[in-house]
Amino acid sequence: MGRSVKVKLFGTLRLKFRPWETEIEIPSPVRLKEFLALLEEKYPGLSEVLLAEGNLRKGVIILKEGRNIWHLKGLDTEISPGERLVIFPPGAGG
């Protein structure tokens, strides 16, 4: 198993942040909140889209290995090397 986490961005995130697929190296498991800070280094401005006052914005969907982090431990969900994250921005529509 690798020492990186594979990340894919979807929706409007693909228009703003490139490349929309990346890998972030982590030596050991970290909480999602810490991982998002690492991801911010690669994609400046991403945190503004995903977070408000230190919490996930309503409508943001982050899947860890296909499981919604809202159904795990939210920002305290443990992210380990070798895992995959998929991130969807808040949606709007009508």
KEGUDREN-543889 format. One record per atom (N, C-alpha, C, O): y, x, z; atom name; residue in three letters. Coordinates in Angstrom, 1 decimal. Layout:
N
      v      u      w drenfi pati
      Y      X      Z     CA  ALA
...
***
This chain:
94
      v      u      w drenfi pati
   -1.2    0.8    0.0      N  MET
    0.0    0.0    0.0     CA  MET
    1.2    0.9    0.0      C  MET
    1.3    1.9    0.7      O  MET
    2.3    0.5   -0.8      N  GLY
    3.5    1.3   -0.9     CA  GLY
    4.4    1.1    0.3      C  GLY
    4.1    0.3    1.2      O  GLY
    5.4    1.9    0.4      N  ARG
    6.4    1.9    1.5     CA  ARG
    7.6    1.1    1.1      C  ARG
    8.7    1.3    1.7      O  ARG
    7.5    0.3    0.0      N  SER
    8.7   -0.4   -0.4     CA  SER
    8.4   -1.9   -0.4      C  SER
    7.2   -2.4   -0.4      O  SER
    9.5   -2.7   -0.4      N  VAL
    9.4   -4.1   -0.5     CA  VAL
    9.9   -4.5   -1.9      C  VAL
   11.0   -4.1   -2.3      O  VAL
    9.2   -5.3   -2.7      N  LYS
    9.6   -5.7   -4.0     CA  LYS
   10.5   -7.0   -3.8      C  LYS
   10.1   -7.9   -3.1      O  LYS
   11.6   -7.0   -4.5      N  VAL
   12.6   -8.1   -4.4     CA  VAL
   12.9   -8.7   -5.7      C  VAL
   13.1   -7.9   -6.7      O  VAL
   12.9  -10.0   -5.9      N  LYS
   13.3  -10.6   -7.1     CA  LYS
   14.4  -11.6   -6.8      C  LYS
   14.3  -12.4   -5.8      O  LYS
   15.5  -11.6   -7.6      N  LEU
   16.6  -12.5   -7.4     CA  LEU
   16.5  -13.6   -8.5      C  LEU
   16.1  -13.3   -9.6      O  LEU
   16.8  -14.9   -8.1      N  PHE
   16.7  -16.0   -9.1     CA  PHE
   18.0  -16.7   -9.1      C  PHE
   19.0  -16.4   -8.3      O  PHE
   18.1  -17.7  -10.0      N  GLY
   19.3  -18.6  -10.1     CA  GLY
   20.5  -17.8  -10.5      C  GLY
   20.4  -16.8  -11.3      O  GLY
   21.6  -18.2   -9.9      N  THR
   22.9  -17.5  -10.2     CA  THR
   23.0  -16.1   -9.8      C  THR
   23.8  -15.3  -10.2      O  THR
   22.1  -15.7   -8.9      N  LEU
   22.0  -14.3   -8.4     CA  LEU
   21.7  -13.4   -9.6      C  LEU
   22.1  -12.2   -9.6      O  LEU
   20.9  -13.9  -10.5      N  ARG
   20.5  -13.0  -11.7     CA  ARG
   21.7  -12.7  -12.5      C  ARG
   21.8  -11.7  -13.2      O  ARG
   22.7  -13.6  -12.5      N  LEU
   23.9  -13.4  -13.3     CA  LEU
   24.9  -12.4  -12.7      C  LEU
   25.6  -11.6  -13.4      O  LEU
   24.9  -12.3  -11.4      N  LYS
   25.8  -11.5  -10.6     CA  LYS
   25.3  -10.1  -10.3      C  LYS
   26.0   -9.2  -10.2      O  LYS
   24.0  -10.0  -10.0      N  PHE
   23.4   -8.8   -9.5     CA  PHE
   22.4   -8.3  -10.4      C  PHE
   21.4   -9.0  -10.8      O  PHE
   22.5   -7.0  -10.9      N  ARG
   21.5   -6.4  -11.8     CA  ARG
   21.1   -5.0  -11.2      C  ARG
   22.0   -4.4  -10.6      O  ARG
   19.9   -4.6  -11.4      N  PRO
   18.8   -5.4  -12.0     CA  PRO
   18.4   -6.5  -11.0      C  PRO
   18.5   -6.3   -9.8      O  PRO
   17.9   -7.6  -11.5      N  TRP
   17.5   -8.7  -10.7     CA  TRP
   16.1   -8.5  -10.0      C  TRP
   15.7   -9.4   -9.2      O  TRP
   15.5   -7.4  -10.4      N  GLU
   14.2   -7.0   -9.7     CA  GLU
   14.4   -5.6   -9.2      C  GLU
   14.9   -4.7   -9.9      O  GLU
   14.0   -5.4   -7.9      N  THR
   14.2   -4.0   -7.4     CA  THR
   13.1   -3.8   -6.3      C  THR
   12.4   -4.7   -5.9      O  THR
   13.1   -2.6   -5.8      N  GLU
   12.2   -2.2   -4.7     CA  GLU
   13.1   -1.5   -3.7      C  GLU
   13.9   -0.6   -4.1      O  GLU
   12.9   -1.9   -2.4      N  ILE
   13.7   -1.2   -1.3     CA  ILE
   12.7   -0.5   -0.4      C  ILE
   11.8   -1.1    0.1      O  ILE
   12.9    0.8   -0.2      N  GLU
   12.0    1.6    0.6     CA  GLU
   12.3    1.3    2.1      C  GLU
   13.5    1.3    2.5      O  GLU
   11.3    1.0    2.8      N  ILE
   11.4    0.9    4.3     CA  ILE
   10.2    1.6    4.9      C  ILE
    9.0    1.5    4.4      O  ILE
   10.4    2.5    5.9      N  PRO
    9.3    3.3    6.5     CA  PRO
    8.4    2.4    7.4      C  PRO
    7.2    2.8    7.5      O  PRO
    8.9    1.4    7.9      N  SER
    8.1    0.5    8.9     CA  SER
    8.7   -0.9    8.8      C  SER
    9.7   -1.1    8.2      O  SER
    8.0   -1.8    9.4      N  PRO
    8.5   -3.2    9.4     CA  PRO
    9.9   -3.3   10.0      C  PRO
   10.2   -2.7   11.0      O  PRO
   10.7   -4.2    9.4      N  VAL
   12.0   -4.6    9.9     CA  VAL
   12.2   -6.1    9.9      C  VAL
   11.5   -6.8    9.2      O  VAL
   13.2   -6.5   10.7      N  ARG
   13.5   -8.0   10.6     CA  ARG
   14.2   -8.2    9.3      C  ARG
   14.9   -7.4    8.8      O  ARG
   14.1   -9.5    8.9      N  LEU
   14.8   -9.9    7.6     CA  LEU
   16.3   -9.6    7.7      C  LEU
   16.9   -9.1    6.7      O  LEU
   16.9   -9.8    8.8      N  LYS
   18.3   -9.6    8.9     CA  LYS
   18.7   -8.1    8.6      C  LYS
   19.7   -7.8    8.0      O  LYS
   17.8   -7.2    9.1      N  GLU
   18.0   -5.8    8.9     CA  GLU
   17.8   -5.5    7.4      C  GLU
   18.4   -4.6    6.8      O  GLU
   16.7   -6.1    6.9      N  PHE
   16.4   -5.9    5.5     CA  PHE
   17.5   -6.3    4.5      C  PHE
   17.8   -5.6    3.6      O  PHE
   18.2   -7.4    4.8      N  LEU
   19.3   -7.9    4.0     CA  LEU
   20.4   -6.9    4.0      C  LEU
   21.2   -6.8    3.1      O  LEU
   20.6   -6.2    5.2      N  ALA
   21.7   -5.2    5.2     CA  ALA
   21.3   -4.0    4.3      C  ALA
   22.2   -3.5    3.7      O  ALA
   20.1   -3.7    4.2      N  LEU
   19.6   -2.6    3.3     CA  LEU
   19.8   -3.1    1.8      C  LEU
   20.3   -2.3    1.0      O  LEU
   19.5   -4.3    1.6      N  LEU
   19.7   -4.9    0.2     CA  LEU
   21.1   -5.0   -0.2      C  LEU
   21.5   -4.8   -1.3      O  LEU
   22.0   -5.2    0.8      N  GLU
   23.5   -5.2    0.6     CA  GLU
   24.0   -3.8    0.0      C  GLU
   24.9   -3.8   -0.8      O  GLU
   23.3   -2.8    0.4      N  GLU
   23.7   -1.4   -0.1     CA  GLU
   23.4   -1.4   -1.6      C  GLU
   24.2   -0.7   -2.3      O  GLU
   22.4   -2.0   -2.0      N  LYS
   22.0   -2.0   -3.5     CA  LYS
   22.9   -3.0   -4.2      C  LYS
   23.3   -2.8   -5.4      O  LYS
   23.1   -4.1   -3.6      N  TYR
   23.8   -5.3   -4.2     CA  TYR
   25.0   -5.6   -3.4      C  TYR
   25.0   -6.6   -2.7      O  TYR
   26.1   -4.9   -3.4      N  PRO
   27.3   -5.2   -2.7     CA  PRO
   27.8   -6.6   -3.0      C  PRO
   27.9   -7.0   -4.2      O  PRO
   28.0   -7.4   -1.9      N  GLY
   28.5   -8.8   -2.1     CA  GLY
   27.4   -9.8   -1.9      C  GLY
   27.6  -11.0   -1.8      O  GLY
   26.1   -9.4   -1.9      N  LEU
   25.0  -10.3   -1.8     CA  LEU
   25.0  -11.0   -0.4      C  LEU
   24.7  -12.2   -0.4      O  LEU
   25.4  -10.3    0.6      N  SER
   25.4  -10.9    1.9     CA  SER
   26.4  -12.1    2.0      C  SER
   26.2  -13.1    2.7      O  SER
   27.5  -12.0    1.3      N  GLU
   28.5  -13.0    1.2     CA  GLU
   27.9  -14.3    0.6      C  GLU
   28.3  -15.4    1.0      O  GLU
   27.0  -14.2   -0.3      N  VAL
   26.4  -15.3   -1.0     CA  VAL
   25.3  -15.9   -0.1      C  VAL
   25.2  -17.1   -0.1      O  VAL
   24.6  -15.1    0.6      N  LEU
   23.4  -15.6    1.4     CA  LEU
   23.8  -15.9    2.8      C  LEU
   23.1  -16.8    3.4      O  LEU
   24.8  -15.3    3.4      N  LEU
   25.0  -15.4    4.9     CA  LEU
   26.4  -16.0    5.1      C  LEU
   27.4  -15.8    4.4      O  LEU
   26.5  -16.7    6.2      N  ALA
   27.8  -17.2    6.7     CA  ALA
   27.8  -17.1    8.3      C  ALA
   26.9  -17.7    8.9      O  ALA
   28.7  -16.3    8.8      N  GLU
   28.8  -16.1   10.2     CA  GLU
   27.5  -15.6   10.8      C  GLU
   27.1  -16.0   11.9      O  GLU
   26.8  -14.7   10.1      N  GLY
   25.5  -14.1   10.5     CA  GLY
   24.3  -14.9   10.4      C  GLY
   23.2  -14.5   10.8      O  GLY
   24.4  -16.1    9.8      N  ASN
   23.3  -17.0    9.6     CA  ASN
   23.1  -17.3    8.1      C  ASN
   24.0  -17.1    7.3      O  ASN
   21.9  -17.6    7.7      N  LEU
   21.7  -18.0    6.3     CA  LEU
   22.4  -19.2    6.0      C  LEU
   22.5  -20.2    6.8      O  LEU
   23.1  -19.2    4.8      N  ARG
   23.8  -20.4    4.3     CA  ARG
   22.8  -21.5    4.1      C  ARG
   21.6  -21.3    3.7      O  ARG
   23.3  -22.7    4.2      N  LYS
   22.4  -23.9    3.9     CA  LYS
   22.1  -23.8    2.5      C  LYS
   22.9  -23.6    1.6      O  LYS
   20.8  -24.1    2.2      N  GLY
   20.4  -24.1    0.8     CA  GLY
   19.8  -22.8    0.3      C  GLY
   19.1  -22.7   -0.8      O  GLY
   20.0  -21.7    1.0      N  VAL
   19.4  -20.4    0.6     CA  VAL
   17.9  -20.5    0.9      C  VAL
   17.4  -20.9    1.9      O  VAL
   17.1  -20.0   -0.1      N  ILE
   15.7  -20.0    0.0     CA  ILE
   15.2  -18.5   -0.2      C  ILE
   15.5  -17.9   -1.2      O  ILE
   14.5  -18.0    0.8      N  ILE
   13.9  -16.7    0.8     CA  ILE
   12.4  -16.9    1.0      C  ILE
   12.0  -17.4    2.1      O  ILE
   11.6  -16.5    0.1      N  LEU
   10.2  -16.6    0.2     CA  LEU
    9.6  -15.2    0.5      C  LEU
    9.9  -14.2   -0.3      O  LEU
    8.8  -15.1    1.5      N  LYS
    8.1  -13.8    1.8     CA  LYS
    6.6  -14.1    1.5      C  LYS
    6.0  -14.9    2.1      O  LYS
    6.1  -13.4    0.5      N  GLU
    4.8  -13.6    0.1     CA  GLU
    4.5  -15.1   -0.2      C  GLU
    3.4  -15.6    0.1      O  GLU
    5.5  -15.8   -0.8      N  GLY
    5.3  -17.2   -1.1     CA  GLY
    5.6  -18.2    0.0      C  GLY
    5.5  -19.4   -0.3      O  GLY
    5.9  -17.7    1.2      N  ARG
    6.2  -18.6    2.3     CA  ARG
    7.6  -18.6    2.7      C  ARG
    8.2  -17.5    2.8      O  ARG
    8.2  -19.8    2.8      N  ASN
    9.6  -19.9    3.1     CA  ASN
    9.9  -19.4    4.5      C  ASN
    9.3  -19.8    5.4      O  ASN
   10.9  -18.5    4.6      N  ILE
   11.2  -17.9    5.9     CA  ILE
   11.7  -18.9    6.9      C  ILE
   11.7  -18.7    8.1      O  ILE
   12.2  -20.0    6.4      N  TRP
   12.7  -21.1    7.3     CA  TRP
   11.5  -21.6    8.1      C  TRP
   11.7  -22.1    9.2      O  TRP
   10.3  -21.5    7.5      N  HIS
    9.1  -22.0    8.2     CA  HIS
    8.4  -20.8    9.0      C  HIS
    7.3  -21.0    9.6      O  HIS
    9.0  -19.7    9.0      N  LEU
    8.5  -18.5    9.7     CA  LEU
    9.4  -18.3   10.9      C  LEU
    9.5  -19.2   11.8      O  LEU
   10.1  -17.2   10.9      N  LYS
   11.1  -16.9   12.0     CA  LYS
   12.5  -16.8   11.5      C  LYS
   13.3  -16.1   12.2      O  LYS
   12.8  -17.3   10.4      N  GLY
   14.2  -17.2    9.8     CA  GLY
   14.6  -15.7    9.7      C  GLY
   13.8  -14.9    9.1      O  GLY
   15.8  -15.4   10.1      N  LEU
   16.2  -14.0   10.0     CA  LEU
   15.5  -13.0   10.8      C  LEU
   15.6  -11.8   10.7      O  LEU
   14.7  -13.5   11.8      N  ASP
   13.9  -12.7   12.6     CA  ASP
   12.5  -12.4   12.0      C  ASP
   11.6  -11.8   12.6      O  ASP
   12.2  -13.0   10.8      N  THR
   10.9  -12.8   10.2     CA  THR
   10.7  -11.3    9.9      C  THR
   11.6  -10.6    9.4      O  THR
    9.6  -10.8   10.2      N  GLU
    9.2   -9.4   10.0     CA  GLU
    8.9   -9.1    8.5      C  GLU
    8.1   -9.9    7.9      O  GLU
    9.5   -8.1    8.0      N  ILE
    9.3   -7.7    6.6     CA  ILE
    8.6   -6.4    6.6      C  ILE
    9.1   -5.4    7.3      O  ILE
    7.5   -6.2    6.0      N  SER
    6.7   -5.0    6.0     CA  SER
    6.6   -4.3    4.6      C  SER
    6.7   -5.0    3.6      O  SER
    6.4   -3.0    4.6      N  PRO
    6.2   -2.3    3.4     CA  PRO
    5.1   -3.0    2.6      C  PRO
    4.1   -3.3    3.2      O  PRO
    5.2   -3.1    1.3      N  GLY
    4.2   -3.6    0.5     CA  GLY
    4.3   -5.1    0.2      C  GLY
    3.6   -5.7   -0.6      O  GLY
    5.2   -5.8    0.9      N  GLU
    5.4   -7.2    0.7     CA  GLU
    6.4   -7.5   -0.4      C  GLU
    7.1   -6.6   -0.9      O  GLU
    6.4   -8.8   -0.8      N  ARG
    7.3   -9.2   -1.8     CA  ARG
    8.3  -10.3   -1.3      C  ARG
    7.8  -11.2   -0.6      O  ARG
    9.5  -10.2   -1.7      N  LEU
   10.5  -11.3   -1.3     CA  LEU
   11.1  -11.9   -2.6      C  LEU
   11.3  -11.1   -3.6      O  LEU
   11.3  -13.2   -2.6      N  VAL
   12.0  -13.9   -3.7     CA  VAL
   13.2  -14.6   -3.1      C  VAL
   13.0  -15.2   -2.1      O  VAL
   14.3  -14.4   -3.7      N  ILE
   15.6  -15.0   -3.1     CA  ILE
   16.2  -15.9   -4.1      C  ILE
   16.5  -15.5   -5.2      O  ILE
   16.5  -17.1   -3.6      N  PHE
   17.2  -18.1   -4.4     CA  PHE
   18.6  -18.4   -3.7      C  PHE
   18.6  -18.5   -2.5      O  PHE
   19.7  -18.5   -4.4      N  PRO
   21.0  -18.8   -3.8     CA  PRO
   21.1  -20.2   -3.4      C  PRO
   20.2  -21.0   -3.8      O  PRO
   22.1  -20.6   -2.7      N  PRO
   22.3  -22.0   -2.4     CA  PRO
   22.5  -22.7   -3.8      C  PRO
   23.2  -22.2   -4.6      O  PRO
   21.9  -23.9   -4.0      N  GLY
   22.1  -24.6   -5.2     CA  GLY
   23.1  -25.7   -5.1      C  GLY
   23.4  -26.2   -4.0      O  GLY
   23.6  -26.1   -6.2      N  ALA
   24.5  -27.2   -6.3     CA  ALA
   24.1  -27.9   -7.6      C  ALA
   23.6  -27.4   -8.5      O  ALA
   24.4  -29.2   -7.6      N  GLY
   24.1  -29.9   -8.8     CA  GLY
   24.6  -31.3   -8.7      C  GLY
   25.2  -31.7   -7.7      O  GLY
   24.2  -32.0   -9.7      N  GLY
   24.7  -33.4   -9.7     CA  GLY
   24.0  -34.2  -10.8      C  GLY
   24.3  -35.4  -11.0      O  GLY
***
